[in-house]
Structures are given as structure tokens and as C-alpha cells.
Amino acid sequence: MREIKFRMWDSLRNVYEDFFNNYTFWEKRTLNTIQDYLILEQYTGLKDKNGKEIYEGDIVKNINDIFPDLKGETIFKVIYQGCSFVSEYKTGTFFMSTGKYYEIIGDIHEEKK
């Protein structure tokens, strides 16, 4: 069974907040304000080739050419689709069964900065 964890992006301050352990954070905010500018991202249960936890919203690079159907695409966005985490590319998605073929190179928020 995979570990259930989240990280939280604060789009006002452009930083990740500690989702569960920031008592001061939750003490000062209401549910309505949380919905406006905070983005929750779930841990996939996978780690990349360097042992770094892969979260929904991460940008990953394929480091092993085992996917011939991708026609040279190597950069993917991790999303939650249906009942699983998948790697999204220009023309589709594919199931992420292991993290060892990926390296995290950023996240969707870094692209917007």
C-alpha cells in the first residue's frame, strides 16, 4: 500500500507549504480562502531515479528509452487521471508503474514563474 501524502502550493507567495504540519497556517485561514489560492498535489507513491518523491504536478524526464511509441518525447507532466497517476505528453498519457525511469526536473508552478 502506498503512503498517502500531499504538498500544497501557495499561489500568492509562490512557495510550497507544509500541508498537515503547519498549525499556524490552518489557524489563520478559512475554507473559503483556502480554495482561492492553494493547490493540493498528491504523492504518487513513486520515487524518481534519485529517490525524490514524485507528486502530481511534477515535470519529469524519461531517462530510459523504453517507450518507442513516444517518438522521442522525453518530458512529461504528472497528472491524476481516472484512478491512477499518469505521465501526460503532447498526444496522450501513459500509466506510471515505476519512478526509476524518470527524473524530476521541475513542477508546473516553476513553468509559470
MMTF fields as JSON, N, C-alpha, C and O atoms, coordinates in Angstrom:
{
  "mmtfVersion": "1.0.0",
  "mmtfProducer": "UNKNOWN",
  "numBonds": 451,
  "numAtoms": 452,
  "numGroups": 113,
  "numChains": 1,
  "numModels": 1,
  "chainsPerModel": [1],
  "groupsPerChain": [113],
  "chainIdList": ["A"],
  "bondAtomList": [4, 2, 8, 6, 12, 10, 16, 14, 20, 18, 24, 22, 28, 26, 32, 30, 36, 34, 40, 38, 44, 42, 48, 46, 52, 50, 56, 54, 60, 58, 64, 62, 68, 66, 72, 70, 76, 74, 80, 78, 84, 82, 88, 86, 92, 90, 96, 94, 100, 98, 104, 102, 108, 106, 112, 110, 116, 114, 120, 118, 124, 122, 128, 126, 132, 130, 136, 134, 140, 138, 144, 142, 148, 146, 152, 150, 156, 154, 160, 158, 164, 162, 168, 166, 172, 170, 176, 174, 180, 178, 184, 182, 188, 186, 192, 190, 196, 194, 200, 198, 204, 202, 208, 206, 212, 210, 216, 214, 220, 218, 224, 222, 228, 226, 232, 230, 236, 234, 240, 238, 244, 242, 248, 246, 252, 250, 256, 254, 260, 258, 264, 262, 268, 266, 272, 270, 276, 274, 280, 278, 284, 282, 288, 286, 292, 290, 296, 294, 300, 298, 304, 302, 308, 306, 312, 310, 316, 314, 320, 318, 324, 322, 328, 326, 332, 330, 336, 334, 340, 338, 344, 342, 348, 346, 352, 350, 356, 354, 360, 358, 364, 362, 368, 366, 372, 370, 376, 374, 380, 378, 384, 382, 388, 386, 392, 390, 396, 394, 400, 398, 404, 402, 408, 406, 412, 410, 416, 414, 420, 418, 424, 422, 428, 426, 432, 430, 436, 434, 440, 438, 444, 442, 448, 446],
  "bondOrderList": [1, 1, 1, 1, 1, 1, 1, 1, 1, 1, 1, 1, 1, 1, 1, 1, 1, 1, 1, 1, 1, 1, 1, 1, 1, 1, 1, 1, 1, 1, 1, 1, 1, 1, 1, 1, 1, 1, 1, 1, 1, 1, 1, 1, 1, 1, 1, 1, 1, 1, 1, 1, 1, 1, 1, 1, 1, 1, 1, 1, 1, 1, 1, 1, 1, 1, 1, 1, 1, 1, 1, 1, 1, 1, 1, 1, 1, 1, 1, 1, 1, 1, 1, 1, 1, 1, 1, 1, 1, 1, 1, 1, 1, 1, 1, 1, 1, 1, 1, 1, 1, 1, 1, 1, 1, 1, 1, 1, 1, 1, 1, 1],
  "groupList": [{"groupName": "MET", "atomNameList": ["N", "CA", "C", "O"], "elementList": ["N", "C", "C", "O"], "formalChargeList": [0, 0, 0, 0], "bondAtomList": [1, 0, 2, 1, 3, 2], "bondOrderList": [1, 1, 2], "singleLetterCode": "M", "chemCompType": "L-PEPTIDE LINKING"}, {"groupName": "ARG", "atomNameList": ["N", "CA", "C", "O"], "elementList": ["N", "C", "C", "O"], "formalChargeList": [0, 0, 0, 0], "bondAtomList": [1, 0, 2, 1, 3, 2], "bondOrderList": [1, 1, 2], "singleLetterCode": "R", "chemCompType": "L-PEPTIDE LINKING"}, {"groupName": "GLU", "atomNameList": ["N", "CA", "C", "O"], "elementList": ["N", "C", "C", "O"], "formalChargeList": [0, 0, 0, 0], "bondAtomList": [1, 0, 2, 1, 3, 2], "bondOrderList": [1, 1, 2], "singleLetterCode": "E", "chemCompType": "L-PEPTIDE LINKING"}, {"groupName": "ILE", "atomNameList": ["N", "CA", "C", "O"], "elementList": ["N", "C", "C", "O"], "formalChargeList": [0, 0, 0, 0], "bondAtomList": [1, 0, 2, 1, 3, 2], "bondOrderList": [1, 1, 2], "singleLetterCode": "I", "chemCompType": "L-PEPTIDE LINKING"}, {"groupName": "LYS", "atomNameList": ["N", "CA", "C", "O"], "elementList": ["N", "C", "C", "O"], "formalChargeList": [0, 0, 0, 0], "bondAtomList": [1, 0, 2, 1, 3, 2], "bondOrderList": [1, 1, 2], "singleLetterCode": "K", "chemCompType": "L-PEPTIDE LINKING"}, {"groupName": "PHE", "atomNameList": ["N", "CA", "C", "O"], "elementList": ["N", "C", "C", "O"], "formalChargeList": [0, 0, 0, 0], "bondAtomList": [1, 0, 2, 1, 3, 2], "bondOrderList": [1, 1, 2], "singleLetterCode": "F", "chemCompType": "L-PEPTIDE LINKING"}, {"groupName": "TRP", "atomNameList": ["N", "CA", "C", "O"], "elementList": ["N", "C", "C", "O"], "formalChargeList": [0, 0, 0, 0], "bondAtomList": [1, 0, 2, 1, 3, 2], "bondOrderList": [1, 1, 2], "singleLetterCode": "W", "chemCompType": "L-PEPTIDE LINKING"}, {"groupName": "ASP", "atomNameList": ["N", "CA", "C", "O"], "elementList": ["N", "C", "C", "O"], "formalChargeList": [0, 0, 0, 0], "bondAtomList": [1, 0, 2, 1, 3, 2], "bondOrderList": [1, 1, 2], "singleLetterCode": "D", "chemCompType": "L-PEPTIDE LINKING"}, {"groupName": "SER", "atomNameList": ["N", "CA", "C", "O"], "elementList": ["N", "C", "C", "O"], "formalChargeList": [0, 0, 0, 0], "bondAtomList": [1, 0, 2, 1, 3, 2], "bondOrderList": [1, 1, 2], "singleLetterCode": "S", "chemCompType": "L-PEPTIDE LINKING"}, {"groupName": "LEU", "atomNameList": ["N", "CA", "C", "O"], "elementList": ["N", "C", "C", "O"], "formalChargeList": [0, 0, 0, 0], "bondAtomList": [1, 0, 2, 1, 3, 2], "bondOrderList": [1, 1, 2], "singleLetterCode": "L", "chemCompType": "L-PEPTIDE LINKING"}, {"groupName": "ASN", "atomNameList": ["N", "CA", "C", "O"], "elementList": ["N", "C", "C", "O"], "formalChargeList": [0, 0, 0, 0], "bondAtomList": [1, 0, 2, 1, 3, 2], "bondOrderList": [1, 1, 2], "singleLetterCode": "N", "chemCompType": "L-PEPTIDE LINKING"}, {"groupName": "VAL", "atomNameList": ["N", "CA", "C", "O"], "elementList": ["N", "C", "C", "O"], "formalChargeList": [0, 0, 0, 0], "bondAtomList": [1, 0, 2, 1, 3, 2], "bondOrderList": [1, 1, 2], "singleLetterCode": "V", "chemCompType": "L-PEPTIDE LINKING"}, {"groupName": "TYR", "atomNameList": ["N", "CA", "C", "O"], "elementList": ["N", "C", "C", "O"], "formalChargeList": [0, 0, 0, 0], "bondAtomList": [1, 0, 2, 1, 3, 2], "bondOrderList": [1, 1, 2], "singleLetterCode": "Y", "chemCompType": "L-PEPTIDE LINKING"}, {"groupName": "THR", "atomNameList": ["N", "CA", "C", "O"], "elementList": ["N", "C", "C", "O"], "formalChargeList": [0, 0, 0, 0], "bondAtomList": [1, 0, 2, 1, 3, 2], "bondOrderList": [1, 1, 2], "singleLetterCode": "T", "chemCompType": "L-PEPTIDE LINKING"}, {"groupName": "GLN", "atomNameList": ["N", "CA", "C", "O"], "elementList": ["N", "C", "C", "O"], "formalChargeList": [0, 0, 0, 0], "bondAtomList": [1, 0, 2, 1, 3, 2], "bondOrderList": [1, 1, 2], "singleLetterCode": "Q", "chemCompType": "L-PEPTIDE LINKING"}, {"groupName": "GLY", "atomNameList": ["N", "CA", "C", "O"], "elementList": ["N", "C", "C", "O"], "formalChargeList": [0, 0, 0, 0], "bondAtomList": [1, 0, 2, 1, 3, 2], "bondOrderList": [1, 1, 2], "singleLetterCode": "G", "chemCompType": "PEPTIDE LINKING"}, {"groupName": "PRO", "atomNameList": ["N", "CA", "C", "O"], "elementList": ["N", "C", "C", "O"], "formalChargeList": [0, 0, 0, 0], "bondAtomList": [1, 0, 2, 1, 3, 2], "bondOrderList": [1, 1, 2], "singleLetterCode": "P", "chemCompType": "L-PEPTIDE LINKING"}, {"groupName": "CYS", "atomNameList": ["N", "CA", "C", "O"], "elementList": ["N", "C", "C", "O"], "formalChargeList": [0, 0, 0, 0], "bondAtomList": [1, 0, 2, 1, 3, 2], "bondOrderList": [1, 1, 2], "singleLetterCode": "C", "chemCompType": "L-PEPTIDE LINKING"}, {"groupName": "HIS", "atomNameList": ["N", "CA", "C", "O"], "elementList": ["N", "C", "C", "O"], "formalChargeList": [0, 0, 0, 0], "bondAtomList": [1, 0, 2, 1, 3, 2], "bondOrderList": [1, 1, 2], "singleLetterCode": "H", "chemCompType": "L-PEPTIDE LINKING"}],
  "groupTypeList": [0, 1, 2, 3, 4, 5, 1, 0, 6, 7, 8, 9, 1, 10, 11, 12, 2, 7, 5, 5, 10, 10, 12, 13, 5, 6, 2, 4, 1, 13, 9, 10, 13, 3, 14, 7, 12, 9, 3, 9, 2, 14, 12, 13, 15, 9, 4, 7, 4, 10, 15, 4, 2, 3, 12, 2, 15, 7, 3, 11, 4, 10, 3, 10, 7, 3, 5, 16, 7, 9, 4, 15, 2, 13, 3, 5, 4, 11, 3, 12, 14, 15, 17, 8, 5, 11, 8, 2, 12, 4, 13, 15, 13, 5, 5, 0, 8, 13, 15, 4, 12, 12, 2, 3, 3, 15, 7, 3, 18, 2, 2, 4, 4],
  "groupIdList": [1, 2, 3, 4, 5, 6, 7, 8, 9, 10, 11, 12, 13, 14, 15, 16, 17, 18, 19, 20, 21, 22, 23, 24, 25, 26, 27, 28, 29, 30, 31, 32, 33, 34, 35, 36, 37, 38, 39, 40, 41, 42, 43, 44, 45, 46, 47, 48, 49, 50, 51, 52, 53, 54, 55, 56, 57, 58, 59, 60, 61, 62, 63, 64, 65, 66, 67, 68, 69, 70, 71, 72, 73, 74, 75, 76, 77, 78, 79, 80, 81, 82, 83, 84, 85, 86, 87, 88, 89, 90, 91, 92, 93, 94, 95, 96, 97, 98, 99, 100, 101, 102, 103, 104, 105, 106, 107, 108, 109, 110, 111, 112, 113],
  "secStructList": [7, 7, 7, 7, 7, 3, 3, 3, 3, 3, 6, 6, 6, 6, 3, 3, 3, 7, 6, 6, 6, 7, 2, 2, 2, 2, 2, 2, 7, 7, 2, 2, 2, 2, 2, 2, 2, 3, 3, 3, 3, 3, 3, 3, 3, 3, 3, 7, 6, 6, 1, 7, 3, 3, 3, 6, 6, 3, 3, 3, 3, 3, 7, 1, 7, 7, 7, 4, 4, 4, 6, 6, 7, 7, 3, 3, 3, 3, 3, 3, 3, 6, 6, 3, 3, 3, 3, 3, 3, 6, 6, 3, 3, 3, 3, 7, 7, 7, 1, 6, 6, 3, 3, 3, 3, 3, 3, 2, 2, 2, 2, 2, 7],
  "xCoordList": [0.842, 0.0, 0.893, 1.888, 0.52, 1.348, 1.009, -0.097, 1.972, 1.819, 0.984, 1.243, -0.012, -0.853, -0.257, -0.228, 0.215, 0.83, 0.414, 0.059, 0.464, 0.158, 1.207, 1.877, 1.33, 2.038, 1.052, 0.099, 1.287, 0.343, 1.083, 2.001, 0.687, 1.277, 0.482, -0.732, 1.163, 0.547, 0.814, 1.928, -0.208, -0.015, 0.104, 0.464, -0.184, 0.022, 1.495, 2.039, 2.12, 3.521, 4.498, 5.711, 3.969, 4.807, 5.781, 6.974, 5.236, 6.028, 5.164, 3.935, 5.828, 5.121, 4.993, 5.944, 3.81, 3.547, 3.524, 3.2, 3.87, 3.746, 2.264, 1.703, 1.632, 0.179, -0.399, -1.326, 0.102, -0.516, 0.115, -0.549, 1.363, 2.064, 2.169, 2.828, 1.542, 1.629, 0.418, -0.553, 0.48, -0.65, -1.008, -2.189, -0.025, -0.273, -1.017, -1.921, -0.647, -1.301, -2.79, -3.603, -3.17, -4.576, -5.348, -6.551, -4.669, -5.303, -5.811, -6.816, -5.127, -5.418, -6.293, -6.659, -6.635, -7.361, -8.678, -8.828, -9.609, -10.89, -10.94, -10.115, -11.886, -12.015, -12.209, -11.669, -12.961, -13.204, -11.917, -11.715, -11.054, -9.81, -8.843, -8.053, -8.888, -8.006, -8.305, -7.38, -9.55, -9.93, -9.478, -9.291, -9.303, -8.975, -7.555, -7.347, -6.601, -5.221, -4.289, -3.095, -4.798, -3.967, -4.276, -5.436, -3.23, -3.374, -2.776, -1.585, -3.617, -3.13, -2.635, -3.262, -1.503, -0.924, -0.589, 0.056, -1.027, -0.87, 0.403, 0.809, 1.012, 2.179, 1.749, 0.735, 2.494, 2.15, 2.482, 1.982, 3.317, 3.802, 5.071, 5.615, 5.547, 6.753, 7.883, 7.654, 9.099, 10.282, 11.055, 11.09, 11.676, 12.441, 13.777, 14.046, 14.605, 15.882, 16.812, 17.727, 16.585, 17.414, 16.785, 17.332, 15.641, 14.976, 14.069, 13.574, 13.835, 12.981, 11.518, 11.201, 10.625, 9.208, 8.577, 8.783, 7.804, 7.13, 5.696, 4.942, 5.329, 3.993, 3.255, 3.864, 1.952, 1.107, 1.549, 1.758, 1.688, 2.152, 3.644, 4.129, 4.376, 5.816, 6.033, 5.222, 7.137, 7.591, 8.75, 9.72, 8.64, 9.656, 10.23, 9.594, 11.453, 12.134, 12.302, 12.708, 11.991, 12.215, 13.708, 14.28, 14.339, 15.791, 16.139, 17.314, 15.114, 15.341, 14.458, 13.252, 15.02, 14.269, 13.509, 13.752, 12.573, 11.82, 10.426, 9.654, 10.107, 8.78, 8.875, 8.819, 9.016, 9.21, 8.034, 8.229, 6.831, 5.659, 5.665, 4.898, 6.51, 6.522, 7.279, 7.251, 7.941, 8.621, 9.544, 9.476, 10.388, 11.401, 10.985, 11.825, 9.721, 9.314, 9.917, 9.868, 10.484, 11.125, 10.655, 10.997, 9.885, 9.435, 7.931, 7.16, 7.521, 6.129, 5.664, 6.464, 4.357, 3.729, 2.994, 2.294, 3.144, 2.47, 1.088, 0.959, 0.049, -1.326, -2.062, -1.637, -3.175, -4.066, -5.211, -5.893, -5.43, -6.466, -7.181, -6.546, -8.484, -9.24, -8.953, -9.354, -8.273, -7.938, -6.439, -6.011, -5.635, -4.19, -3.422, -3.973, -2.146, -1.257, -0.675, -0.273, -0.636, -0.124, 0.836, 0.827, 1.66, 2.537, 1.817, 1.389, 1.69, 0.99, 2.005, 2.953, 1.802, 2.646, 1.733, 0.512, 2.288, 1.51, 0.306, -0.75, 0.438, -0.637, -1.312, -2.082, -1.055, -1.716, -1.121, -0.419, -1.418, -0.918, -0.515, -0.916, 0.285, 0.551, 0.736, 1.184, 0.383, 0.404, 1.825, 2.755, 1.982, 3.29, 3.342, 2.722, 4.06, 4.143, 5.401, 5.471, 6.387, 7.634, 8.212, 7.955, 8.984, 9.619, 11.053, 11.665, 11.605, 13.032, 13.425, 14.607, 12.455, 12.759, 12.589, 12.67, 12.351, 12.102, 13.087, 13.657, 13.262, 13.999, 13.166, 12.77, 12.897, 12.129, 13.009, 14.145, 12.468, 13.226, 12.529, 13.041, 11.375, 10.66, 9.22, 8.867, 8.387, 6.965, 6.182, 6.764, 4.892, 4.062, 4.089, 3.841, 4.382, 4.407, 5.682, 5.665, 6.778, 8.036, 7.925, 8.559, 7.129, 6.925, 6.242, 6.488, 5.384, 4.589, 5.307, 4.851, 6.424, 7.147, 7.755, 8.392],
  "yCoordList": [-1.177, 0.0, 1.247, 1.314, 2.221, 3.421, 4.409, 4.415, 5.227, 6.266, 7.407, 7.859, 7.874, 8.993, 10.278, 10.48, 11.139, 12.404, 13.479, 13.188, 14.715, 15.852, 16.939, 17.012, 17.774, 19.035, 20.109, 19.819, 21.342, 22.414, 23.616, 24.142, 24.051, 25.205, 26.448, 26.495, 27.459, 28.75, 29.678, 30.175, 29.91, 30.696, 32.196, 32.945, 32.652, 34.061, 34.344, 35.374, 33.408, 33.608, 32.824, 32.971, 31.98, 31.157, 30.266, 30.215, 29.561, 28.619, 27.407, 27.476, 26.304, 25.146, 25.299, 25.693, 24.986, 24.982, 23.535, 22.626, 23.332, 22.009, 21.795, 22.444, 20.895, 20.755, 20.404, 21.079, 19.384, 18.93, 19.498, 19.585, 19.879, 20.231, 21.724, 22.125, 22.549, 23.991, 24.471, 24.961, 24.328, 24.672, 26.146, 26.485, 27.017, 28.452, 28.744, 29.58, 28.072, 28.278, 27.993, 28.823, 26.827, 26.45, 27.282, 27.49, 27.756, 28.572, 29.897, 30.427, 30.438, 31.772, 31.788, 32.868, 30.661, 30.65, 29.887, 28.969, 30.282, 29.585, 28.764, 28.954, 27.872, 27.028, 27.858, 27.505, 28.94, 29.765, 30.376, 30.389, 30.874, 31.477, 30.407, 30.655, 29.237, 28.145, 27.757, 27.517, 27.695, 27.286, 28.274, 27.891, 29.514, 30.535, 30.452, 30.671, 30.149, 30.272, 29.125, 29.185, 28.103, 26.968, 25.759, 25.462, 25.074, 23.923, 22.704, 22.679, 21.685, 20.45, 19.514, 19.379, 18.868, 17.91, 16.64, 16.696, 15.505, 14.234, 13.507, 13.554, 12.841, 11.993, 10.768, 10.151, 10.405, 9.269, 7.918, 6.883, 7.93, 6.678, 6.195, 5.148, 6.965, 6.608, 7.577, 8.725, 7.09, 7.942, 7.898, 6.873, 9.02, 9.069, 8.344, 7.754, 8.393, 7.667, 8.123, 7.393, 9.33, 9.865, 9.677, 10.15, 8.991, 8.77, 9.907, 9.905, 10.877, 12.023, 11.645, 11.038, 11.999, 11.672, 12.396, 13.594, 11.655, 12.223, 12.58, 11.733, 13.855, 14.353, 14.722, 15.005, 14.715, 15.237, 16.69, 17.443, 17.07, 18.413, 18.49, 19.52, 17.435, 17.442, 17.319, 16.736, 17.878, 17.707, 16.718, 16.938, 15.629, 14.578, 14.336, 14.593, 13.835, 13.489, 11.98, 11.363, 11.394, 9.967, 9.762, 10.333, 8.957, 8.753, 7.42, 7.07, 6.666, 5.363, 5.266, 5.495, 4.94, 4.91, 3.6, 2.85, 3.325, 2.075, 2.267, 1.315, 3.513, 3.812, 4.213, 5.407, 3.275, 3.612, 4.353, 5.09, 4.186, 4.852, 6.367, 7.087, 6.849, 8.279, 9.114, 10.343, 8.475, 9.159, 10.289, 11.411, 9.985, 10.935, 11.894, 12.641, 11.901, 12.794, 12.297, 11.104, 13.212, 12.802, 13.579, 13.2, 14.649, 15.479, 15.287, 15.389, 15.006, 14.71, 15.45, 15.8, 15.684, 16.255, 15.131, 14.346, 15.044, 14.013, 14.534, 15.597, 13.771, 14.156, 12.968, 11.821, 13.258, 12.207, 12.104, 13.094, 10.91, 10.715, 9.402, 8.358, 9.461, 8.243, 7.786, 8.437, 6.686, 6.135, 5.969, 5.203, 6.678, 6.477, 7.729, 8.659, 7.714, 8.78, 8.382, 7.237, 9.335, 9.073, 10.179, 11.272, 9.875, 10.862, 11.398, 10.635, 12.712, 13.328, 13.922, 14.591, 13.677, 14.262, 14.843, 14.811, 15.367, 16.123, 15.382, 15.985, 14.099, 13.381, 12.315, 11.518, 12.269, 11.269, 11.133, 12.018, 10.001, 9.712, 8.245, 7.436, 7.919, 6.51, 6.314, 7.214, 5.124, 4.757, 4.763, 4.284, 5.308, 5.318, 4.149, 4.21, 3.101, 1.945, 1.966, 1.279, 2.747, 2.851, 4.247, 4.89, 4.707, 6.006, 5.926, 6.951, 4.713, 4.568, 5.017, 5.239, 5.156, 5.623, 7.132, 7.658, 7.835, 9.269, 10.03, 9.496, 11.285, 12.22, 13.487, 14.042, 13.948, 15.186, 16.352, 16.49, 17.193, 18.352, 19.665, 20.737, 19.598, 20.805, 20.473, 19.315, 21.519, 21.313, 22.353, 23.293, 22.185, 23.054, 24.505, 25.408, 24.743, 26.115, 26.829, 28.04, 26.11, 26.714, 27.193, 28.18, 26.506, 26.931, 28.288, 29.059, 28.585, 29.812, 31.016, 32.146, 30.8, 31.922, 32.852, 33.839],
  "zCoordList": [0.0, 0.0, 0.0, 0.722, -0.814, -0.883, 0.221, 0.762, 0.533, 1.537, 0.959, -0.156, 1.704, 1.265, 1.835, 3.049, 0.941, 1.344, 0.351, -0.791, 0.802, -0.053, 0.134, 1.164, -0.877, -0.724, -1.181, -1.904, -0.756, -1.036, -1.614, -0.985, -2.807, -3.457, -3.087, -3.288, -2.545, -2.219, -3.4, -3.565, -4.216, -5.434, -5.167, -6.076, -3.961, -3.621, -3.327, -3.723, -2.626, -2.239, -3.102, -2.958, -4.013, -4.893, -4.128, -4.429, -3.123, -2.331, -1.986, -2.002, -1.677, -1.147, 0.356, 1.03, 0.883, 2.32, 2.794, 2.03, 4.054, 4.663, 4.953, 5.836, 4.221, 4.236, 5.596, 6.044, 6.269, 7.511, 8.772, 9.805, 8.711, 9.94, 10.213, 11.173, 9.399, 9.608, 10.399, 9.822, 11.731, 12.597, 12.465, 12.399, 12.424, 12.297, 11.001, 10.973, 9.953, 8.663, 8.767, 8.359, 9.311, 9.378, 10.384, 10.228, 11.407, 12.428, 11.855, 12.329, 10.84, 10.329, 9.084, 8.62, 8.537, 7.266, 7.36, 8.166, 6.531, 6.468, 5.182, 4.288, 5.092, 3.911, 2.642, 1.593, 2.715, 1.526, 0.984, -0.23, 1.837, 1.347, 0.872, -0.039, 1.461, 1.035, -0.411, -1.187, -0.772, -2.114, -3.173, -4.328, -2.815, -3.801, -4.349, -5.542, -3.529, -3.993, -3.607, -3.9, -2.969, -2.588, -3.465, -3.747, -3.886, -4.771, -4.082, -3.772, -3.844, -3.245, -4.335, -5.387, -4.073, -5.01, -4.235, -3.187, -4.752, -4.047, -4.478, -5.639, -3.513, -3.747, -4.54, -4.212, -5.572, -6.424, -5.797, -6.239, -4.778, -4.203, -4.893, -4.54, -5.887, -6.645, -6.33, -5.951, -6.495, -6.357, -7.664, -8.344, -8.008, -9.259, -9.094, -8.048, -10.128, -10.122, -9.008, -8.627, -8.48, -7.401, -6.022, -5.026, -5.952, -4.676, -4.253, -3.126, -5.121, -4.807, -5.052, -6.075, -4.123, -4.236, -5.422, -5.611, -6.22, -7.381, -6.99, -6.51, -7.203, -6.891, -8.163, -9.194, -8.075, -9.135, -9.373, -8.422, -10.633, -10.966, -11.24, -11.709, -10.963, -11.26, -12.763, -13.482, -13.214, -14.589, -14.512, -13.786, -15.266, -15.221, -16.605, -17.627, -16.599, -17.848, -17.893, -16.908, -19.033, -19.24, -19.461, -20.39, -18.622, -18.732, -19.364, -19.477, -19.782, -20.386, -21.622, -21.537, -22.731, -23.986, -24.156, -25.101, -23.221, -23.285, -23.87, -23.976, -24.252, -24.772, -26.235, -26.53, -27.164, -28.572, -29.195, -30.162, -28.68, -29.24, -29.013, -29.652, -28.122, -27.803, -28.827, -28.765, -29.749, -30.858, -30.383, -30.886, -29.43, -28.993, -27.895, -27.392, -27.506, -26.42, -25.11, -24.809, -24.34, -23.093, -21.871, -20.751, -22.04, -20.924, -20.741, -21.695, -19.49, -19.197, -17.955, -17.088, -17.88, -16.691, -15.976, -16.615, -14.659, -13.867, -13.488, -12.879, -13.857, -13.536, -12.95, -13.096, -12.283, -11.791, -12.777, -13.044, -13.326, -14.334, -14.061, -13.91, -13.998, -13.695, -12.282, -11.318, -12.159, -10.835, -10.637, -9.774, -11.428, -11.303, -11.727, -12.315, -11.408, -11.848, -13.195, -13.397, -14.109, -15.446, -15.857, -15.292, -16.848, -17.457, -18.685, -19.551, -18.75, -19.867, -20.839, -20.427, -22.117, -23.158, -24.228, -24.072, -25.299, -26.289, -26.845, -27.036, -27.105, -27.785, -26.939, -27.475, -25.649, -24.822, -23.438, -22.948, -22.819, -21.472, -21.404, -22.24, -20.395, -20.113, -18.622, -17.912, -18.156, -16.742, -16.194, -16.844, -14.995, -14.327, -13.347, -12.285, -13.681, -12.793, -11.934, -10.915, -12.341, -11.592, -11.793, -12.811, -10.834, -10.967, -11.44, -11.739, -11.514, -11.795, -13.201, -13.464, -14.11, -15.462, -15.614, -16.724, -14.496, -14.527, -13.65, -12.698, -14.003, -13.158, -13.078, -14.103, -11.855, -11.68, -12.109, -11.653, -12.996, -13.466, -13.115, -13.439, -12.462, -12.068, -11.734, -11.513, -11.701, -11.479, -12.28, -12.82, -12.352, -13.197, -12.733, -13.531, -11.473, -10.96, -11.365, -11.583, -11.469, -11.906, -13.351, -13.725, -14.161, -15.547, -15.618, -16.546, -14.643, -14.666, -14.086, -14.261, -13.397, -12.749, -13.769, -13.402]
}
